[in-house]
Amino acid sequence: MSDLHKSPIRIKSFEFACEIVHFSRILKEMREFEIASQLLRSGTSIGANVREAQRGVSTKDFKNKFSIAL
């Protein structure tokens, strides 16, 4: 496994996304569809933004994309 896959921020953002998916399912069962949908989109986008930042072409690019994830 490469160092990129062992990144603590990548691991934590994935675990967070999994918790968000679980919680959004609970909200949908409570018929809170709008907030569940928004939470799912925003909570899972963190990992995607972190991954994109890690593939930045320069330090400046990395910092810019990582700030979006924050």
C-alpha positions as CSV (number, residue, x, y, z in Angstrom):
1,M,0.0,0.0,0.0
2,S,1.4,3.4,-1.0
3,D,1.9,6.3,1.5
4,L,-0.9,8.1,-0.2
5,H,-3.3,5.4,0.8
6,K,-2.0,5.5,4.4
7,S,-2.6,9.3,4.8
8,P,-4.4,10.0,8.1
9,I,-6.5,12.7,6.6
10,R,-7.6,10.4,3.8
11,I,-8.5,7.6,6.2
12,K,-10.3,10.0,8.5
13,S,-12.2,11.7,5.7
14,F,-13.3,8.2,4.4
15,E,-14.5,7.2,7.9
16,F,-16.3,10.5,8.3
17,A,-18.0,9.9,4.9
18,C,-19.1,6.5,6.0
19,E,-20.7,7.9,9.2
20,I,-22.4,10.6,7.1
21,V,-23.9,8.0,4.8
22,H,-25.2,6.1,7.8
23,F,-26.7,9.2,9.5
24,S,-28.3,10.4,6.2
25,R,-30.1,7.0,6.0
26,I,-31.5,7.6,9.5
27,L,-32.6,11.1,8.5
28,K,-34.4,9.6,5.4
29,E,-36.2,7.1,7.6
30,M,-37.3,10.1,9.7
31,R,-38.6,11.6,6.4
32,E,-36.0,14.5,6.6
33,F,-35.2,14.1,2.9
34,E,-33.9,17.6,2.2
35,I,-31.4,17.8,5.1
36,A,-30.3,14.2,4.5
37,S,-29.6,15.0,0.9
38,Q,-27.6,18.1,1.6
39,L,-25.7,16.4,4.4
40,L,-24.8,13.5,2.2
41,R,-23.5,15.8,-0.5
42,S,-21.4,18.0,1.8
43,G,-20.2,15.3,4.1
44,T,-18.9,13.1,1.3
45,S,-17.3,15.8,-0.8
46,I,-14.6,16.3,1.9
47,G,-12.9,13.1,0.9
48,A,-13.1,13.9,-2.8
49,N,-11.6,17.3,-2.2
50,V,-8.8,15.8,-0.1
51,R,-8.0,13.2,-2.8
52,E,-7.9,15.9,-5.5
53,A,-5.6,18.1,-3.3
54,Q,-3.2,15.1,-2.9
55,R,-3.0,15.0,-6.7
56,G,-2.1,18.7,-7.0
57,V,0.5,19.6,-9.6
58,S,2.3,22.0,-7.3
59,T,2.5,23.1,-3.6
60,K,0.3,26.1,-4.4
61,D,-2.2,23.9,-6.2
62,F,-2.3,21.5,-3.2
63,K,-2.9,24.3,-0.7
64,N,-5.6,25.8,-2.8
65,K,-7.5,22.5,-3.2
66,F,-6.9,21.4,0.3
67,S,-8.4,24.7,1.6
68,I,-11.6,23.8,-0.2
69,A,-11.7,20.5,1.7
70,L,-11.3,22.5,5.0
